[in-house]
Amino acid sequence: MRVVHYVNQFQAGLGGEEAADAPVQRHDGAVGPGRLLEGLLGEDHEIVATVSCGDDRAASGPETIDEVLAQVTEAGAELLVAGPAFSSGRYGLACGRLVAAAAARGLPAVTAMHPDNPGVDEAGAGVVLASGAAAREMKASMQALAPAAVKVAAGEPVTAADGRIGRVPRRNALADRSSAARAVDLALARLGGDTDGSEISPGEVDAVTPADPLGDPTMATIGLATEGGLVPAGNPDRLEAARATRWERYSTAGLSALSAGEWISVDGGFSTASANADPNRMVPLDAARELEQHQRVGRLSDAYVVTTGNGAPVATARRFGADWADELQREGVMAVVLTAT
């Protein structure tokens, strides 16, 4: 079977963030991690081509996904394998959208990424396997991806037992009783006071009550916060680039703005070039100082709080948010400007 493998610029060996805008390219045979994948797929499957694209370009819009898919089709693919994308957000989005587009056109497609990757929700009818969080788990991730890819190629179902995550297309099945009879039973149960009975499991979504608006901003202390990983140059406290386990607090006392070269973003989930060129894009100290000088707000807090949101589990993000609220309230902060990537 003819297999085409999709990878980003890192895995294709084209470079790091400096190559994030690399165009769509097709390479003969297996490249980089594709060599490991080909060995695991077995002799009945050959990676005839590898298609690569920079993360920024691949995530920029549907036309790039169409361009990638055109290269996959021209290579005569009978199966598309994308990734693994691990926790890389842009790479995951590209992989998810690519397998969704391929599956919609009838081409068997499978990818792998960490369950917290936003690309999981983009995969449509494409198959997504759970991978490790980082490239150091490449071997184990490929060992799970390869047998699932073989199943996809053979038209066999891939289930949670195989490591499948994300949405699974519903399949029709015969029930013992008609939908009309079941609906009557549910209606009678509801009339009897059962408010929980249902054949559909609703998703769990947090409900957050908005805070009351400020009565008088000119009397308020305003705080700054970001999940964009902006830290002093050199990252002295070693804030993680992804799946951060902590947050930091950095002083802005006496500063009218954040200077390029003195502050950098260590977030591994987006291209940091613009943020590093002007750190005020991430933490808008310059604009906030202007509001302070014109007495549009009372005063700014003397520090900002920061973590890296890339790959953050919801439970961790919730804990950081509670920590931030406690910290800021102790300082008398009444409102916060929170920036995100």
Buried (B, 14 or more C-beta within 10 A) or exposed (E): BBBBBBBBBBBBEBEEBEBBBBEBBBBEEBBBBBBBBBEBBEEEBBBBBBBBBBBBBBBBEEEBBEBBBEBBBEBEBBBBBBBBBBBBBBBBBBBBBBBBBBBEEEBBBBBBBBBBBBBBEBBBEBBBBBBBBBBEBBEEBBEBBBBBBBBBBEEEEBEEEBBBBBEBEEEEEEEEEEEEEEEEEBEEBEEEEEEEEEEEEEEEEEEEEEEEEBEEBEEBBBBBBBBBBBBBEEBEEEBBBBBBEEBBBBEBEEBEBBEBEEBBBBBBBBBBEEBBEBBBBBBBBBEBBEBBEEEEBBBBBBBBBBBBBBBBEEEBBEEBBEBBEEBBEEEEBBBBBEBEB
